[in-house]
Amino acid sequence: QVQLVESGGGLVQPGGSLRLSCVASGLIFSARTMAWYRQAPGKQRKLIALISTSNSTKYGDSVKGRFTISRDNSENEVYLKMNNLKPEDTAVYYCKSRTSWGKGTLVTVSS
């Protein structure tokens, strides 16, 4: 059974940084494309970044240049480094692999 557990969320001021982590189990991690999604209050869940098995990356327009996705296959972890955070980045951030989702971690950007 695939399990994805996110961590690293919290309250941060505008312009600040956070790094989210997602630990995966129950899968061959190195063989999976991994993705980060987010869901802001009252809005649909949206893809913001993904990383392939060959480490190619793709970003949503709203985070391009500010967020960086990376992975460590030896630790079964995928990361999302978020810089220059804005209030509109406030959301629950989810890790996804194929049809499996984590439970999410809340990021709040506020002064």
Backbone as CSV, one residue per row, in Angstrom:
resi,resn,N_x,N_y,N_z,CA_x,CA_y,CA_z,C_x,C_y,C_z
1,GLN,0.847,-1.195,0.000,0.000,0.000,0.000,0.883,1.246,0.000
2,VAL,0.626,2.121,-0.962,1.420,3.338,-1.080,1.018,4.325,0.016
3,GLN,2.026,4.887,0.670,1.784,5.955,1.651,2.680,7.134,1.319
4,LEU,2.086,8.308,1.370,2.806,9.548,1.140,2.537,10.449,2.334
5,VAL,3.608,10.922,2.971,3.447,11.742,4.169,4.203,13.056,3.981
6,GLU,3.443,14.130,3.969,4.028,15.460,3.793,4.375,16.082,5.137
7,SER,5.359,16.957,5.127,5.715,17.730,6.314,6.375,19.024,5.875
8,GLY,6.541,19.940,6.835,7.263,21.172,6.562,6.408,22.408,6.404
9,GLY,5.108,22.243,6.442,4.245,23.404,6.329,4.272,24.252,7.588
10,GLY,3.656,25.420,7.519,3.601,26.292,8.677,3.238,27.701,8.285
11,LEU,3.420,28.601,9.224,3.137,30.021,9.013,4.435,30.736,8.661
12,VAL,4.394,31.505,7.594,5.584,32.237,7.164,5.152,33.617,6.683
13,GLN,6.039,34.583,6.843,5.732,35.935,6.386,5.933,36.059,4.880
14,PRO,5.251,36.988,4.255,5.487,37.221,2.820,6.967,37.488,2.557
15,GLY,7.457,36.890,1.488,8.872,36.995,1.151,9.724,35.904,1.770
16,GLY,9.154,35.141,2.672,9.893,34.080,3.342,9.987,32.803,2.530
17,SER,10.601,31.789,3.144,10.838,30.509,2.472,10.408,29.358,3.364
18,LEU,10.068,28.271,2.713,9.781,27.007,3.391,10.254,25.885,2.494
19,ARG,10.547,24.749,3.110,10.827,23.542,2.339,9.892,22.441,2.810
20,LEU,9.113,21.956,1.882,8.212,20.836,2.162,8.906,19.533,1.800
21,SER,8.558,18.490,2.550,9.063,17.148,2.266,7.904,16.185,2.142
22,CYS,8.111,15.168,1.349,7.128,14.082,1.227,7.901,12.776,1.236
23,VAL,7.631,11.964,2.240,8.266,10.649,2.329,7.309,9.611,1.780
24,ALA,7.815,8.772,0.904,6.981,7.761,0.258,7.365,6.363,0.723
25,SER,6.378,5.498,0.830,6.624,4.092,1.142,5.635,3.236,0.364
26,GLY,5.970,1.946,0.231,5.072,1.032,-0.458,5.130,1.123,-1.965
27,LEU,6.198,1.706,-2.494,6.347,1.840,-3.939,7.822,1.820,-4.293
28,ILE,8.095,1.616,-5.577,9.477,1.735,-6.042,9.666,3.199,-6.402
29,PHE,10.167,3.955,-5.463,10.179,5.413,-5.560,10.902,5.895,-6.809
30,SER,12.039,5.298,-7.097,12.854,5.765,-8.215,12.155,5.585,-9.557
31,ALA,11.122,4.772,-9.597,10.402,4.505,-10.835,9.163,5.368,-11.000
32,ARG,8.970,6.309,-10.068,7.745,7.104,-10.069,8.005,8.579,-10.341
33,THR,7.204,9.141,-11.228,7.112,10.591,-11.286,6.377,11.054,-10.038
34,MET,6.889,12.113,-9.425,6.283,12.647,-8.207,5.812,14.075,-8.464
35,ALA,4.757,14.445,-7.771,4.185,15.764,-8.018,3.730,16.420,-6.726
36,TRP,3.725,17.729,-6.758,3.144,18.539,-5.686,1.936,19.277,-6.263
37,TYR,0.867,19.237,-5.513,-0.343,19.987,-5.818,-0.639,20.892,-4.630
38,ARG,-1.502,21.861,-4.855,-1.990,22.655,-3.735,-3.462,22.989,-3.942
39,GLN,-4.114,23.206,-2.813,-5.527,23.576,-2.841,-5.748,24.727,-1.879
40,ALA,-6.066,25.872,-2.447,-6.360,27.052,-1.644,-7.821,26.999,-1.204
41,PRO,-8.164,27.702,-0.130,-9.548,27.686,0.351,-10.534,28.080,-0.750
42,GLY,-11.534,27.254,-0.960,-12.569,27.549,-1.934,-12.169,27.339,-3.381
43,LYS,-10.992,26.758,-3.593,-10.521,26.578,-4.970,-10.219,25.109,-5.242
44,GLN,-10.053,24.796,-6.525,-9.745,23.417,-6.911,-8.280,23.101,-6.652
45,ARG,-8.013,21.828,-6.444,-6.647,21.378,-6.292,-5.917,21.540,-7.634
46,LYS,-4.690,22.025,-7.552,-3.979,22.393,-8.769,-2.546,21.874,-8.744
47,LEU,-2.073,21.370,-9.892,-0.686,20.922,-10.008,0.246,22.115,-10.000
48,ILE,1.293,22.059,-9.170,2.244,23.160,-9.169,3.644,22.734,-9.581
49,ALA,3.995,21.463,-9.379,5.329,21.027,-9.776,5.357,19.518,-9.887
50,LEU,6.163,19.025,-10.842,6.388,17.590,-10.892,7.820,17.319,-11.303
51,ILE,8.276,16.124,-10.924,9.637,15.701,-11.246,9.580,14.264,-11.731
52,SER,10.199,14.029,-12.864,10.154,12.702,-13.476,11.233,11.799,-12.884
53,THR,11.234,10.567,-13.357,12.244,9.618,-12.904,13.644,10.015,-13.371
54,SER,13.709,10.801,-14.429,15.012,11.273,-14.925,15.329,12.690,-14.433
55,ASN,14.571,13.142,-13.450,14.778,14.450,-12.811,14.418,15.639,-13.687
56,SER,13.677,15.427,-14.746,13.165,16.594,-15.470,12.000,17.168,-14.671
57,THR,11.852,18.464,-14.712,10.868,19.141,-13.869,9.930,20.010,-14.696
58,LYS,8.794,20.246,-14.107,7.788,21.098,-14.744,7.089,21.865,-13.634
59,TYR,6.750,23.139,-13.908,6.145,23.991,-12.884,4.912,24.696,-13.422
60,GLY,3.998,24.970,-12.502,2.881,25.821,-12.851,3.354,27.259,-12.990
61,ASP,2.664,28.020,-13.796,3.081,29.396,-14.072,3.160,30.242,-12.808
62,SER,2.293,29.975,-11.851,2.227,30.823,-10.660,3.424,30.641,-9.732
63,VAL,4.178,29.556,-9.904,5.304,29.297,-8.995,6.648,29.259,-9.710
64,LYS,6.621,29.348,-11.024,7.855,29.261,-11.801,8.840,30.331,-11.358
65,GLY,10.093,29.917,-11.121,11.122,30.860,-10.696,11.189,31.067,-9.197
66,ARG,10.183,30.597,-8.475,10.175,30.753,-7.009,10.259,29.408,-6.290
67,PHE,9.670,28.389,-6.872,9.635,27.062,-6.254,10.562,26.105,-7.007
68,THR,11.157,25.172,-6.253,12.021,24.162,-6.855,11.651,22.792,-6.304
69,ILE,11.364,21.868,-7.207,11.091,20.495,-6.808,12.364,19.675,-6.990
70,SER,12.597,18.758,-6.048,13.759,17.874,-6.150,13.411,16.556,-5.482
71,ARG,14.264,15.583,-5.679,14.006,14.267,-5.097,15.299,13.630,-4.637
72,ASP,15.161,12.742,-3.656,16.278,11.939,-3.175,15.816,10.491,-3.193
73,ASN,16.230,9.762,-4.200,15.760,8.381,-4.340,16.295,7.476,-3.235
74,SER,17.425,7.839,-2.642,17.970,7.006,-1.565,17.148,7.121,-0.280
75,GLU,16.405,8.226,-0.163,15.574,8.457,1.025,14.082,8.332,0.732
76,ASN,13.742,8.043,-0.520,12.319,7.998,-0.921,11.603,9.300,-0.581
77,GLU,12.257,10.414,-0.862,11.675,11.715,-0.530,11.659,12.638,-1.736
78,VAL,10.618,13.425,-1.770,10.528,14.507,-2.745,10.341,15.797,-1.955
79,TYR,10.948,16.857,-2.453,10.962,18.125,-1.731,10.367,19.234,-2.600
80,LEU,9.899,20.256,-1.918,9.469,21.469,-2.616,10.034,22.655,-1.847
81,LYS,11.055,23.284,-2.434,11.616,24.489,-1.825,10.852,25.682,-2.371
82,MET,10.316,26.465,-1.460,9.466,27.591,-1.830,10.103,28.887,-1.342
83,ASN,10.432,29.743,-2.259,11.041,31.033,-1.949,10.107,32.176,-2.310
84,ASN,10.383,33.331,-1.726,9.605,34.537,-2.027,8.103,34.251,-1.942
85,LEU,7.708,33.681,-0.838,6.312,33.285,-0.684,5.390,34.491,-0.631
86,LYS,4.202,34.307,-1.191,3.202,35.363,-1.268,1.928,34.901,-0.559
87,PRO,1.101,35.830,-0.121,-0.160,35.419,0.526,-0.993,34.478,-0.349
88,GLU,-0.927,34.645,-1.644,-1.707,33.771,-2.534,-1.142,32.344,-2.627
89,ASP,0.010,32.108,-2.016,0.538,30.743,-1.930,-0.083,29.969,-0.768
90,THR,-0.868,30.637,0.045,-1.536,29.968,1.157,-2.444,28.869,0.637
91,ALA,-2.215,27.652,1.133,-2.957,26.491,0.633,-2.528,25.259,1.415
92,VAL,-3.268,24.191,1.229,-2.801,22.875,1.658,-2.034,22.282,0.488
93,TYR,-0.836,21.815,0.778,0.052,21.270,-0.249,0.061,19.749,-0.138
94,TYR,-0.151,19.106,-1.278,-0.263,17.652,-1.339,0.816,17.058,-2.223
95,CYS,1.275,15.906,-1.823,2.197,15.093,-2.605,1.359,14.028,-3.325
96,LYS,1.744,13.739,-4.561,0.978,12.758,-5.344,1.917,11.883,-6.166
97,SER,1.571,10.609,-6.255,2.238,9.701,-7.160,1.183,8.798,-7.787
98,ARG,1.056,8.871,-9.069,-0.010,8.176,-9.810,-1.350,8.505,-9.167
99,THR,-2.018,7.532,-8.581,-3.344,7.783,-8.009,-3.301,7.951,-6.489
100,SER,-2.110,7.950,-5.911,-1.968,8.042,-4.458,-1.665,9.481,-4.028
101,TRP,-2.357,9.874,-2.959,-2.204,11.220,-2.404,-1.787,11.143,-0.942
102,GLY,-1.010,12.149,-0.528,-0.799,12.335,0.892,-1.959,13.089,1.497
103,LYS,-1.890,13.331,2.802,-2.973,14.037,3.486,-2.786,15.543,3.465
104,GLY,-1.618,15.980,3.068,-1.394,17.400,2.906,-0.733,18.063,4.097
105,THR,-0.119,19.205,3.817,0.470,20.040,4.864,0.087,21.487,4.560
106,LEU,-0.327,22.200,5.592,-0.847,23.553,5.406,0.278,24.577,5.411
107,VAL,0.263,25.427,4.403,1.178,26.567,4.320,0.343,27.830,4.390
108,THR,0.674,28.676,5.340,-0.017,29.954,5.492,1.009,31.070,5.358
109,VAL,0.772,31.962,4.409,1.671,33.092,4.188,0.941,34.357,4.618
110,SER,1.396,34.922,5.718,0.700,36.078,6.281,1.640,36.858,7.180
111,SER,1.415,38.160,7.222,2.188,38.999,8.146,1.431,39.175,9.458
